[in-house]
């Protein structure tokens, strides 16, 4: 049975405990994802309170992090999504994505309908990938792939 979590406080407490356990056990997000049997992006988002995990994945994550049975149930609950409360984000990494949307949001709004028609890119039927690649000019680059299903607007 699907359960819905209405009060984000319990999920936030779980997130804090999970991140502390991850640090204490010196685990990476990839190691946690491997235990869950899911992608690093989805598993990380789930542990940080943005997705529900399937039962087997929830149990594997709770066991790996040494968290209790109540954690298994809460990791399966549909969360109250949205993790950036109030205003412009101040964390530099998160702010850069805000900045990207500020700069390229209107460009995306112009290009997506031109190529697909009136609709949206889903954040539910969605994949995210982050890779580090060498920069030919020296240093490293971040390649971030946002892969969302296109959902056309349907007249009714």
DRENTORKOL-3810 file (N, C-alpha, C; in nm, 4 decimals):
REM DRENTORKOL-3810
@n.u->0.0834; n.v->-0.1176; n.w->0.0000; ca.u->0.0000; ca.v->0.0000; ca.w->0.0000; c.u->0.0888; c.v->0.1251; c.w->0.0000
@n.u->0.0544; n.v->0.2213; n.w->-0.0808; ca.u->0.1300; ca.v->0.3458; ca.w->-0.0877; c.u->0.0892; c.v->0.4362; c.w->0.0275
@n.u->0.1889; n.v->0.4857; n.w->0.0997; ca.u->0.1637; ca.v->0.5795; ca.w->0.2089; c.u->0.2203; c.v->0.7149; c.w->0.1690
@n.u->0.1536; n.v->0.8194; n.w->0.2151; ca.u->0.1950; ca.v->0.9545; ca.w->0.1836; c.u->0.2417; c.v->1.0225; c.w->0.3111
@n.u->0.3531; n.v->1.0907; n.w->0.3027; ca.u->0.4088; ca.v->1.1638; ca.w->0.4156; c.u->0.3674; c.v->1.3094; c.w->0.4016
@n.u->0.2871; n.v->1.3595; n.w->0.4957; ca.u->0.2381; ca.v->1.4960; ca.w->0.4878; c.u->0.3235; c.v->1.5941; c.w->0.5660
@n.u->0.3835; n.v->1.5485; n.w->0.6746; ca.u->0.4657; ca.v->1.6367; ca.w->0.7576; c.u->0.6124; c.v->1.6149; c.w->0.7217
@n.u->0.6761; n.v->1.7140; n.w->0.6603; ca.u->0.8145; ca.v->1.6945; ca.w->0.6174; c.u->0.9147; c.v->1.6842; c.w->0.7324
@n.u->0.8731; n.v->1.7110; n.w->0.8557; ca.u->0.9668; ca.v->1.7071; ca.w->0.9685; c.u->1.0253; c.v->1.5677; c.w->0.9894
@n.u->0.9406; n.v->1.4638; n.w->0.9817; ca.u->0.9903; ca.v->1.3273; ca.w->1.0013; c.u->1.0895; c.v->1.2900; c.w->0.8914
@n.u->1.0581; n.v->1.3285; n.w->0.7694; ca.u->1.1481; ca.v->1.2960; ca.w->0.6577; c.u->1.2786; c.v->1.3741; c.w->0.6698
@n.u->1.2712; n.v->1.4989; n.w->0.7158; ca.u->1.3926; ca.v->1.5790; ca.w->0.7357; c.u->1.4804; c.v->1.5175; c.w->0.8446
@n.u->1.4187; n.v->1.4690; n.w->0.9506; ca.u->1.4950; ca.v->1.4020; ca.w->1.0573; c.u->1.5628; c.v->1.2760; c.w->1.0023
@n.u->1.4904; n.v->1.2013; n.w->0.9189; ca.u->1.5479; ca.v->1.0825; ca.w->0.8554; c.u->1.6648; c.v->1.1209; c.w->0.7645
@n.u->1.6468; n.v->1.2274; n.w->0.6873; ca.u->1.7542; ca.v->1.2735; ca.w->0.5991; c.u->1.8782; c.v->1.3079; c.w->0.6800
@n.u->1.8601; n.v->1.3801; n.w->0.7886; ca.u->1.9740; ca.v->1.4169; ca.w->0.8742; c.u->2.0440; c.v->1.2933; c.w->0.9280
@n.u->1.9665; n.v->1.1958; n.w->0.9774; ca.u->2.0256; ca.v->1.0727; ca.w->1.0317; c.u->2.0981; c.v->0.9945; c.w->0.9230
@n.u->2.0398; n.v->0.9892; n.w->0.8035; ca.u->2.1013; ca.v->0.9145; ca.w->0.6929; c.u->2.2324; c.v->0.9787; c.w->0.6487
@n.u->2.2338; n.v->1.1104; n.w->0.6381; ca.u->2.3568; ca.v->1.1804; ca.w->0.5974; c.u->2.4648; c.v->1.1656; c.w->0.7039
@n.u->2.4261; n.v->1.1706; n.w->0.8293; ca.u->2.5237; ca.v->1.1491; ca.w->0.9379; c.u->2.5797; c.v->1.0073; c.w->0.9327
@n.u->2.4935; n.v->0.9084; n.w->0.9094; ca.u->2.5390; ca.v->0.7686; ca.w->0.8996; c.u->2.6301; c.v->0.7498; c.w->0.7789
@n.u->2.5952; n.v->0.8124; n.w->0.6675; ca.u->2.6787; ca.v->0.8051; ca.w->0.5470; c.u->2.8188; c.v->0.8559; c.w->0.5765
@n.u->2.8279; n.v->0.9692; n.w->0.6452; ca.u->2.9582; ca.v->1.0276; ca.w->0.6792; c.u->3.0330; c.v->0.9393; c.w->0.7793
@n.u->2.9630; n.v->0.8927; n.w->0.8801; ca.u->3.0256; ca.v->0.8102; ca.w->0.9841; c.u->3.0818; c.v->0.6813; c.w->0.9246
@n.u->3.0118; n.v->0.6246; n.w->0.8276; ca.u->3.0550; ca.v->0.4994; ca.w->0.7653; c.u->3.1436; c.v->0.5235; c.w->0.6429
@n.u->3.1722; n.v->0.6488; n.w->0.6137; ca.u->3.2530; ca.v->0.6915; ca.w->0.4974; c.u->3.2056; c.v->0.6250; c.w->0.3670
@n.u->3.0754; n.v->0.6314; n.w->0.3461; ca.u->3.0153; ca.v->0.5767; ca.w->0.2246; c.u->2.9996; c.v->0.6860; c.w->0.1200
@n.u->2.9972; n.v->0.6461; n.w->-0.0046; ca.u->2.9651; ca.v->0.7398; ca.w->-0.1128; c.u->2.8184; c.v->0.7211; c.w->-0.1506
@n.u->2.7639; n.v->0.8210; n.w->-0.2213; ca.u->2.6270; ca.v->0.8071; ca.w->-0.2711; c.u->2.6189; c.v->0.6899; c.w->-0.3681
@n.u->2.7242; n.v->0.6665; n.w->-0.4459; ca.u->2.7244; ca.v->0.5541; ca.w->-0.5397; c.u->2.7154; c.v->0.4218; c.w->-0.4651
@n.u->2.7856; n.v->0.4085; n.w->-0.3526; ca.u->2.7786; ca.v->0.2843; ca.w->-0.2747; c.u->2.6369; c.v->0.2622; c.w->-0.2205
@n.u->2.5733; n.v->0.3695; n.w->-0.1779; ca.u->2.4365; ca.v->0.3588; ca.w->-0.1280; c.u->2.3434; c.v->0.3209; c.w->-0.2434
@n.u->2.3644; n.v->0.3814; n.w->-0.3594; ca.u->2.2836; ca.v->0.3493; ca.w->-0.4775; c.u->2.3043; c.v->0.2045; c.w->-0.5195
@n.u->2.4266; n.v->0.1574; n.w->-0.5138; ca.u->2.4541; ca.v->0.0180; ca.w->-0.5490; c.u->2.3767; c.v->-0.0764; c.w->-0.4572
@n.u->2.3726; n.v->-0.0445; n.w->-0.3283; ca.u->2.2963; ca.v->-0.1269; ca.w->-0.2339; c.u->2.1473; c.v->-0.1218; c.w->-0.2667
@n.u->2.0996; n.v->-0.0044; n.w->-0.3057; ca.u->1.9579; ca.v->0.0130; ca.w->-0.3388; c.u->1.9221; c.v->-0.0504; c.w->-0.4723
@n.u->2.0221; n.v->-0.0685; n.w->-0.5590; ca.u->1.9959; ca.v->-0.1227; ca.w->-0.6923; c.u->1.9345; c.v->-0.0204; c.w->-0.7864
@n.u->1.9595; n.v->0.1082; n.w->-0.7582; ca.u->1.9041; ca.v->0.2174; ca.w->-0.8380; c.u->2.0166; c.v->0.3137; c.w->-0.8746
@n.u->1.9854; n.v->0.4129; n.w->-0.9557; ca.u->2.0871; ca.v->0.5100; ca.w->-0.9960; c.u->2.1304; c.v->0.5960; c.w->-0.8777
@n.u->2.2496; n.v->0.6517; n.w->-0.8894; ca.u->2.3005; ca.v->0.7394; ca.w->-0.7835; c.u->2.2131; c.v->0.8629; c.w->-0.7681
@n.u->2.1677; n.v->0.9197; n.w->-0.8800; ca.u->2.0860; ca.v->1.0416; ca.w->-0.8720; c.u->1.9527; c.v->1.0135; c.w->-0.8030
@n.u->1.8845; n.v->0.9065; n.w->-0.8424; ca.u->1.7537; ca.v->0.8774; ca.w->-0.7830; c.u->1.7684; c.v->0.8409; c.w->-0.6359
@n.u->1.8655; n.v->0.7561; n.w->-0.6037; ca.u->1.8852; ca.v->0.7136; ca.w->-0.4650; c.u->1.9211; c.v->0.8313; c.w->-0.3768
@n.u->2.0112; n.v->0.9172; n.w->-0.4248; ca.u->2.0492; ca.v->1.0347; ca.w->-0.3467; c.u->1.9277; c.v->1.1227; c.w->-0.3219
@n.u->1.8498; n.v->1.1489; n.w->-0.4261; ca.u->1.7287; ca.v->1.2300; ca.w->-0.4102; c.u->1.6328; c.v->1.1654; c.w->-0.3104
@n.u->1.6202; n.v->1.0344; n.w->-0.3151; ca.u->1.5311; ca.v->0.9646; ca.w->-0.2227; c.u->1.5794; c.v->0.9769; c.w->-0.0781
@n.u->1.7070; n.v->0.9529; n.w->-0.0565; ca.u->1.7610; ca.v->0.9629; ca.w->0.0794; c.u->1.7514; c.v->1.1067; c.w->0.1307
@n.u->1.7618; n.v->1.2024; n.w->0.0392; ca.u->1.7487; ca.v->1.3437; ca.w->0.0782; c.u->1.6024; c.v->1.3883; c.w->0.0845
@n.u->1.5086; n.v->1.2939; n.w->0.0704; ca.u->1.3682; ca.v->1.3222; ca.w->0.0951; c.u->1.2840; c.v->1.3611; c.w->-0.0237
@n.u->1.3299; n.v->1.3362; n.w->-0.1464; ca.u->1.2564; ca.v->1.3814; ca.w->-0.2641; c.u->1.1850; c.v->1.2708; c.w->-0.3406
@n.u->1.2109; n.v->1.1450; n.w->-0.3091; ca.u->1.1453; ca.v->1.0321; ca.w->-0.3753; c.u->1.1177; c.v->0.9228; c.w->-0.2737
@n.u->1.0212; n.v->0.8389; n.w->-0.3061; ca.u->0.9982; ca.v->0.7172; ca.w->-0.2291; c.u->1.0814; c.v->0.6052; c.w->-0.2908
@n.u->1.1341; n.v->0.5181; n.w->-0.2071; ca.u->1.2095; ca.v->0.4027; ca.w->-0.2554; c.u->1.1210; c.v->0.2786; c.w->-0.2562
@n.u->1.1436; n.v->0.1884; n.w->-0.3505; ca.u->1.0763; ca.v->0.0584; ca.w->-0.3434; c.u->1.1191; c.v->-0.0132; c.w->-0.2145
@n.u->1.0344; n.v->-0.1041; n.w->-0.1670; ca.u->1.0598; ca.v->-0.1690; ca.w->-0.0375; c.u->1.1986; c.v->-0.2321; c.w->-0.0292
@n.u->1.2380; n.v->-0.3086; n.w->-0.1279; ca.u->1.3679; ca.v->-0.3771; ca.w->-0.1245; c.u->1.4822; c.v->-0.2755; c.w->-0.1173
@n.u->1.4713; n.v->-0.1675; n.w->-0.1917; ca.u->1.5739; ca.v->-0.0632; ca.w->-0.1896; c.u->1.5755; c.v->0.0089; c.w->-0.0556
@n.u->1.4575; n.v->0.0370; n.w->-0.0026; ca.u->1.4483; ca.v->0.1052; ca.w->0.1272; c.u->1.5137; c.v->0.0204; c.w->0.2361
@n.u->1.4862; n.v->-0.1083; n.w->0.2335; ca.u->1.5441; ca.v->-0.1993; ca.w->0.3334; c.u->1.6968; c.v->-0.2049; c.w->0.3188
@n.u->1.7453; n.v->-0.2120; n.w->0.1952; ca.u->1.8897; ca.v->-0.2195; ca.w->0.1709; c.u->1.9596; c.v->-0.0913; c.w->0.2184
@n.u->1.8992; n.v->0.0238; n.w->0.1910; ca.u->1.9576; ca.v->0.1512; ca.w->0.2330; c.u->1.9578; c.v->0.1611; c.w->0.3849
@n.u->1.8454; n.v->0.1275; n.w->0.4480; ca.u->1.8369; ca.v->0.1337; ca.w->0.5941; c.u->1.9394; c.v->0.0401; c.w->0.6578
@n.u->1.9524; n.v->-0.0804; n.w->0.6037; ca.u->2.0503; ca.v->-0.1759; ca.w->0.6577; c.u->2.1927; c.v->-0.1243; c.w->0.6406
@n.u->2.2258; n.v->-0.0749; n.w->0.5232; ca.u->2.3605; ca.v->-0.0244; ca.w->0.4973; c.u->2.3952; c.v->0.0906; c.w->0.5908
@n.u->2.2985; n.v->0.1792; n.w->0.6129; ca.u->2.3242; ca.v->0.2958; ca.w->0.6978; c.u->2.3048; c.v->0.2669; c.w->0.8466
@n.u->2.2555; n.v->0.1474; n.w->0.8793; ca.u->2.2349; ca.v->0.1117; ca.w->1.0194; c.u->2.1186; c.v->0.1869; c.w->1.0824
@n.u->2.0148; n.v->0.2105; n.w->1.0038; ca.u->1.8967; ca.v->0.2810; ca.w->1.0526; c.u->1.7857; c.v->0.1804; c.w->1.0810
@n.u->1.6875; n.v->0.2171; n.w->1.1610; ca.u->1.5859; ca.v->0.1249; ca.w->1.2090; c.u->1.4752; c.v->0.0915; c.w->1.1125
@n.u->1.3862; n.v->0.0020; n.w->1.1569; ca.u->1.2736; ca.v->-0.0453; ca.w->1.0763; c.u->1.1791; c.v->0.0678; c.w->1.0380
@n.u->1.1595; n.v->0.1658; n.w->1.1274; ca.u->1.0729; ca.v->0.2795; ca.w->1.0947; c.u->1.1287; c.v->0.3587; c.w->0.9766
@n.u->1.2594; n.v->0.3528; n.w->0.9601; ca.u->1.3245; ca.v->0.4183; ca.w->0.8469; c.u->1.2834; c.v->0.3520; c.w->0.7154
@n.u->1.2735; n.v->0.2202; n.w->0.7158; ca.u->1.2349; ca.v->0.1458; ca.w->0.5959; c.u->1.0971; c.v->0.1922; c.w->0.5497
@n.u->1.0056; n.v->0.2061; n.w->0.6428; ca.u->0.8702; ca.v->0.2503; ca.w->0.6085; c.u->0.8696; c.v->0.3940; c.w->0.5583
@n.u->0.9427; n.v->0.4821; n.w->0.6240; ca.u->0.9436; ca.v->0.6229; ca.w->0.5854; c.u->1.0114; c.v->0.6431; c.w->0.4502
@n.u->1.1160; n.v->0.5647; n.w->0.4215; ca.u->1.1817; ca.v->0.5743; ca.w->0.2913; c.u->1.0887; c.v->0.5328; c.w->0.1766
@n.u->0.9828; n.v->0.4578; n.w->0.2078; ca.u->0.8867; ca.v->0.4144; ca.w->0.1067; c.u->0.7695; c.v->0.5107; c.w->0.0905
@n.u->0.7532; n.v->0.6031; n.w->0.1848; ca.u->0.6395; ca.v->0.6953; ca.w->0.1802; c.u->0.6610; c.v->0.8014; c.w->0.0721
@n.u->0.5546; n.v->0.8374; n.w->0.0037; ca.u->0.5611; ca.v->0.9447; ca.w->-0.0955; c.u->0.5850; c.v->1.0740; c.w->-0.0192
@n.u->0.6959; n.v->1.1447; n.w->-0.0477; ca.u->0.7324; ca.v->1.2618; ca.w->0.0321; c.u->0.6618; c.v->1.3893; c.w->-0.0118
@n.u->0.6712; n.v->1.4887; n.w->0.0741; ca.u->0.6370; ca.v->1.6244; ca.w->0.0362; c.u->0.7609; c.v->1.6779; c.w->-0.0333
@n.u->0.7522; n.v->1.6978; n.w->-0.1640; ca.u->0.8708; ca.v->1.7323; ca.w->-0.2422; c.u->0.9000; c.v->1.8816; c.w->-0.2398
@n.u->1.0240; n.v->1.9126; n.w->-0.2721; ca.u->1.0707; ca.v->2.0507; ca.w->-0.2740; c.u->1.1662; c.v->2.0703; c.w->-0.1580
@n.u->1.2911; n.v->2.0983; n.w->-0.1888; ca.u->1.3911; ca.v->2.1017; ca.w->-0.0823; c.u->1.4604; c.v->2.2360; c.w->-0.0670
@n.u->1.4115; n.v->2.3389; n.w->-0.1344; ca.u->1.4758; ca.v->2.4695; ca.w->-0.1235; c.u->1.3719; c.v->2.5679; c.w->-0.0700
@n.u->1.3658; n.v->2.5810; n.w->0.0626; ca.u->1.2650; ca.v->2.6704; ca.w->0.1189; c.u->1.2989; c.v->2.8167; c.w->0.0971
@n.u->1.1978; n.v->2.8945; n.w->0.0642; ca.u->1.2057; ca.v->3.0395; ca.w->0.0597; c.u->1.3145; c.v->3.1031; c.w->-0.0248
@n.u->1.2761; n.v->3.1835; n.w->-0.1182; ca.u->1.3666; ca.v->3.2731; ca.w->-0.1880; c.u->1.4776; c.v->3.2116; c.w->-0.2695
@n.u->1.5752; n.v->3.2956; n.w->-0.2971; ca.u->1.6903; ca.v->3.2578; ca.w->-0.3780; c.u->1.7845; c.v->3.1728; c.w->-0.2935
@n.u->1.8276; n.v->3.0573; n.w->-0.3449; ca.u->1.9203; ca.v->2.9738; ca.w->-0.2682; c.u->2.0542; c.v->3.0433; c.w->-0.2480
@n.u->2.1161; n.v->3.0187; n.w->-0.1341; ca.u->2.2442; ca.v->3.0829; ca.w->-0.1039; c.u->2.3632; c.v->2.9887; c.w->-0.1170
@n.u->2.3393; n.v->2.8570; n.w->-0.1142; ca.u->2.4498; ca.v->2.7634; ca.w->-0.1347; c.u->2.5044; c.v->2.7835; c.w->-0.2752
@n.u->2.6362; n.v->2.8009; n.w->-0.2912; ca.u->2.6921; ca.v->2.8306; ca.w->-0.4241; c.u->2.6595; c.v->2.7280; c.w->-0.5325
@n.u->2.6608; n.v->2.6003; n.w->-0.4995; ca.u->2.6308; ca.v->2.4994; ca.w->-0.6009; c.u->2.4850; c.v->2.5082; c.w->-0.6435
@n.u->2.3945; n.v->2.5147; n.w->-0.5473; ca.u->2.2524; ca.v->2.5242; ca.w->-0.5798; c.u->2.2243; c.v->2.6569; c.w->-0.6501
@n.u->2.2878; n.v->2.7633; n.w->-0.6046; ca.u->2.2658; ca.v->2.8940; ca.w->-0.6670; c.u->2.3050; c.v->2.8917; c.w->-0.8148
@n.u->2.4102; n.v->2.8202; n.w->-0.8517; ca.u->2.4531; ca.v->2.8161; ca.w->-0.9913; c.u->2.3436; c.v->2.7565; c.w->-1.0796
@n.u->2.2720; n.v->2.6583; n.w->-1.0292; ca.u->2.1612; ca.v->2.6027; ca.w->-1.1066; c.u->2.0474; c.v->2.7035; c.w->-1.1164
@n.u->2.0235; n.v->2.7755; n.w->-1.0102; ca.u->1.9252; ca.v->2.8840; ca.w->-1.0130; c.u->1.9674; c.v->2.9872; c.w->-1.1179
@n.u->2.0960; n.v->3.0194; n.w->-1.1178; ca.u->2.1508; ca.v->3.1149; ca.w->-1.2145; c.u->2.1349; c.v->3.0623; c.w->-1.3578
@n.u->2.1603; n.v->2.9349; n.w->-1.3782; ca.u->2.1448; ca.v->2.8741; ca.w->-1.5107; c.u->2.0010; c.v->2.8896; c.w->-1.5582
@n.u->1.9061; n.v->2.8629; n.w->-1.4698; ca.u->1.7653; ca.v->2.8766; ca.w->-1.5082; c.u->1.7323; c.v->3.0236; c.w->-1.5334
@n.u->1.7894; n.v->3.1137; n.w->-1.4533; ca.u->1.7656; ca.v->3.2567; ca.w->-1.4751; c.u->1.8172; c.v->3.2991; c.w->-1.6137
@n.u->1.9319; n.v->3.2481; n.w->-1.6525; ca.u->1.9937; ca.v->3.2877; ca.w->-1.7794; c.u->1.9326; c.v->3.2116; c.w->-1.8974
@n.u->1.9141; n.v->3.0809; n.w->-1.8826; ca.u->1.8721; ca.v->2.9978; ca.w->-1.9949; c.u->1.7261; c.v->2.9533; c.w->-1.9892
@n.u->1.6529; n.v->2.9915; n.w->-1.8846; ca.u->1.5131; ca.v->2.9510; ca.w->-1.8716; c.u->1.4282; c.v->2.9969; c.w->-1.9886
@n.u->1.4429; n.v->3.1231; n.w->-2.0285; ca.u->1.3637; ca.v->3.1729; ca.w->-2.1411; c.u->1.4069; c.v->3.1076; c.w->-2.2725
@n.u->1.5355; n.v->3.0721; n.w->-2.2822; ca.u->1.5835; ca.v->3.0012; ca.w->-2.4005; c.u->1.5196; c.v->2.8626; c.w->-2.4082
@n.u->1.5170; n.v->2.7936; n.w->-2.2958; ca.u->1.4525; ca.v->2.6620; ca.w->-2.2932; c.u->1.3038; c.v->2.6743; c.w->-2.3234
@n.u->1.2403; n.v->2.7778; n.w->-2.2696; ca.u->1.0977; ca.v->2.8001; ca.w->-2.2950; c.u->1.0722; c.v->2.8282; c.w->-2.4429
@n.u->1.1672; n.v->2.8896; n.w->-2.5107; ca.u->1.1528; ca.v->2.9156; ca.w->-2.6537; c.u->1.1812; c.v->2.7904; c.w->-2.7366
@n.u->1.2832; n.v->2.7136; n.w->-2.7003; ca.u->1.3248; ca.v->2.5989; ca.w->-2.7810; c.u->1.2363; c.v->2.4761; c.w->-2.7635
@n.u->1.1946; n.v->2.4473; n.w->-2.6396; ca.u->1.1149; ca.v->2.3261; ca.w->-2.6163; c.u->0.9833; c.v->2.3303; c.w->-2.6938
@n.u->0.9015; n.v->2.4366; n.w->-2.6820; ca.u->0.7773; ca.v->2.4379; ca.w->-2.7609; c.u->0.8015; c.v->2.4391; c.w->-2.9122
@n.u->0.9096; n.v->2.5040; n.w->-2.9551; ca.u->0.9386; ca.v->2.5055; ca.w->-3.0985; c.u->0.9650; c.v->2.3648; c.w->-3.1507
@n.u->1.0333; n.v->2.2843; n.w->-3.0692; ca.u->1.0683; ca.v->2.1498; ca.w->-3.1133; c.u->0.9611; c.v->2.0461; c.w->-3.0813
@n.u->0.8841; n.v->2.0680; n.w->-2.9726; ca.u->0.7904; ca.v->1.9654; ca.w->-2.9268; c.u->0.6442; c.v->2.0082; c.w->-2.9340
@n.u->0.6178; n.v->2.1383; n.w->-2.9293; ca.u->0.4812; ca.v->2.1871; ca.w->-2.9202; c.u->0.4527; c.v->2.2344; c.w->-2.7790
@n.u->0.3258; n.v->2.2664; n.w->-2.7527; ca.u->0.2849; ca.v->2.3166; ca.w->-2.6222; c.u->0.2838; c.v->2.2020; c.w->-2.5220
@n.u->0.3633; n.v->2.2121; n.w->-2.4184; ca.u->0.3702; ca.v->2.1080; ca.w->-2.3163; c.u->0.4828; c.v->2.1361; c.w->-2.2190
@n.u->0.5193; n.v->2.0349; n.w->-2.1425; ca.u->0.6238; ca.v->2.0485; ca.w->-2.0413; c.u->0.7191; c.v->1.9292; c.w->-2.0481
@n.u->0.8310; n.v->1.9453; n.w->-1.9830; ca.u->0.9254; ca.v->1.8351; ca.w->-1.9623; c.u->0.9015; c.v->1.7850; c.w->-1.8207
@n.u->0.8725; n.v->1.6574; n.w->-1.8076; ca.u->0.8383; ca.v->1.5997; ca.w->-1.6781; c.u->0.9585; c.v->1.5933; c.w->-1.5847
@n.u->0.9346; n.v->1.6234; n.w->-1.4579; ca.u->1.0344; ca.v->1.6003; ca.w->-1.3537; c.u->1.0014; c.v->1.4723; c.w->-1.2770
@n.u->0.8922; n.v->1.4060; n.w->-1.3147; ca.u->0.8543; ca.v->1.2787; ca.w->-1.2532; c.u->0.9063; c.v->1.1632; c.w->-1.3384
@n.u->0.8757; n.v->1.1654; n.w->-1.4683; ca.u->0.9311; ca.v->1.0666; ca.w->-1.5609; c.u->1.0619; c.v->1.1281; c.w->-1.6107
@n.u->1.1674; n.v->1.1102; n.w->-1.5326; ca.u->1.2869; ca.v->1.1920; ca.w->-1.5456; c.u->1.4099; c.v->1.1120; c.w->-1.5072
@n.u->1.5195; n.v->1.1418; n.w->-1.5719; ca.u->1.6491; ca.v->1.0827; ca.w->-1.5365; c.u->1.7503; c.v->1.1952; c.w->-1.5245
@n.u->1.8411; n.v->1.1797; n.w->-1.4312; ca.u->1.9465; ca.v->1.2770; ca.w->-1.4067; c.u->2.0780; c.v->1.2019; c.w->-1.3998
@n.u->2.1811; n.v->1.2571; n.w->-1.4624; ca.u->2.3129; ca.v->1.1958; ca.w->-1.4558; c.u->2.4167; c.v->1.3059; c.w->-1.4417
@n.u->2.5155; n.v->1.2813; n.w->-1.3587; ca.u->2.6253; ca.v->1.3755; ca.w->-1.3369; c.u->2.7558; c.v->1.3007; c.w->-1.3624
@n.u->2.8382; n.v->1.3565; n.w->-1.4514; ca.u->2.9672; ca.v->1.2951; ca.w->-1.4829; c.u->3.0773; c.v->1.3995; c.w->-1.4795
@n.u->3.1943; n.v->1.3562; n.w->-1.4385; ca.u->3.3133; ca.v->1.4406; ca.w->-1.4421; c.u->3.3943; c.v->1.3988; c.w->-1.5630
@n.u->3.4291; n.v->1.4964; n.w->-1.6482; ca.u->3.5096; ca.v->1.4689; ca.w->-1.7674; c.u->3.6266; c.v->1.5658; c.w->-1.7720
@n.u->3.7301; n.v->1.5243; n.w->-1.8410; ca.u->3.8471; ca.v->1.6102; ca.w->-1.8567; c.u->3.8130; c.v->1.7260; c.w->-1.9497
@n.u->3.8632; n.v->1.8431; n.w->-1.9159; ca.u->3.8466; ca.v->1.9613; ca.w->-2.0020; c.u->3.9690; c.v->1.9671; c.w->-2.0930
@n.u->3.9512; n.v->1.9702; n.w->-2.2239; ca.u->4.0650; ca.v->1.9748; ca.w->-2.3161; c.u->4.1556; c.v->2.0958; c.w->-2.2914
@n.u->4.1010; n.v->2.1989; n.w->-2.2294; ca.u->4.1800; ca.v->2.3188; ca.w->-2.1990; c.u->4.2428; c.v->2.3123; c.w->-2.0601
@n.u->4.2313; n.v->2.1972; n.w->-1.9935; ca.u->4.2859; ca.v->2.1796; ca.w->-1.8599; c.u->4.1759; c.v->2.1780; c.w->-1.7555
@n.u->4.1986; n.v->2.1038; n.w->-1.6502; ca.u->4.0992; ca.v->2.0934; ca.w->-1.5439; c.u->3.9913; c.v->1.9924; c.w->-1.5762
@n.u->3.8759; n.v->2.0126; n.w->-1.5150; ca.u->3.7649; ca.v->1.9191; ca.w->-1.5322; c.u->3.6364; c.v->1.9950; c.w->-1.5624
@n.u->3.5428; n.v->1.9230; n.w->-1.6207; ca.u->3.4116; ca.v->1.9796; ca.w->-1.6521; c.u->3.3048; c.v->1.8881; c.w->-1.5927
@n.u->3.1926; n.v->1.9468; n.w->-1.5609; ca.u->3.0766; ca.v->1.8713; ca.w->-1.5143; c.u->2.9792; c.v->1.8577; c.w->-1.6311
@n.u->2.9413; n.v->1.7346; n.w->-1.6614; ca.u->2.8412; ca.v->1.7096; ca.w->-1.7642; c.u->2.7161; c.v->1.6620; c.w->-1.6916
@n.u->2.6121; n.v->1.7417; n.w->-1.6986; ca.u->2.4873; ca.v->1.7122; ca.w->-1.6290; c.u->2.3793; c.v->1.6904; c.w->-1.7343
@n.u->2.3216; n.v->1.5717; n.w->-1.7309; ca.u->2.2180; ca.v->1.5371; ca.w->-1.8271; c.u->2.0836; c.v->1.5367; c.w->-1.7560
@n.u->1.9912; n.v->1.6184; n.w->-1.8058; ca.u->1.8537; ca.v->1.6223; ca.w->-1.7568; c.u->1.7684; c.v->1.5592; c.w->-1.8655
@n.u->1.7073; n.v->1.4463; n.w->-1.8383; ca.u->1.6369; ca.v->1.3683; ca.w->-1.9390; c.u->1.4934; c.v->1.3467; c.w->-1.8923
@n.u->1.4023; n.v->1.4347; n.w->-1.9370; ca.u->1.2630; ca.v->1.4257; ca.w->-1.8944; c.u->1.1702; c.v->1.3934; c.w->-2.0097
@n.u->1.0664; n.v->1.3192; n.w->-1.9806; ca.u->0.9668; ca.v->1.2863; ca.w->-2.0826; c.u->0.8878; c.v->1.4121; c.w->-2.1168
@n.u->0.8641; n.v->1.4305; n.w->-2.2451; ca.u->0.7834; ca.v->1.5433; ca.w->-2.2901; c.u->0.6352; c.v->1.5080; c.w->-2.2722
@n.u->0.5610; n.v->1.5975; n.w->-2.2106; ca.u->0.4186; ca.v->1.5789; ca.w->-2.1886; c.u->0.3420; c.v->1.6917; c.w->-2.2576
@n.u->0.2746; n.v->1.6600; n.w->-2.3674; ca.u->0.2032; ca.v->1.7647; ca.w->-2.4396; c.u->0.0789; c.v->1.8105; c.w->-2.3630
@n.u->0.0448; n.v->1.9370; n.w->-2.3810; ca.u->-0.0794; ca.v->1.9891; ca.w->-2.3271; c.u->-0.1942; c.v->1.9292; c.w->-2.4067
@n.u->-0.2972; n.v->1.8808; n.w->-2.3373; ca.u->-0.4109; ca.v->1.8186; ca.w->-2.4047; c.u->-0.5354; c.v->1.9025; c.w->-2.3810
@n.u->-0.5960; n.v->1.9495; n.w->-2.4887; ca.u->-0.7217; ca.v->2.0229; ca.w->-2.4716; c.u->-0.8293; c.v->1.9319; c.w->-2.4127
@n.u->-0.9185; n.v->1.9874; n.w->-2.3352; ca.u->-1.0288; ca.v->1.9089; ca.w->-2.2797; c.u->-1.1575; c.v->1.9865; c.w->-2.2808
END
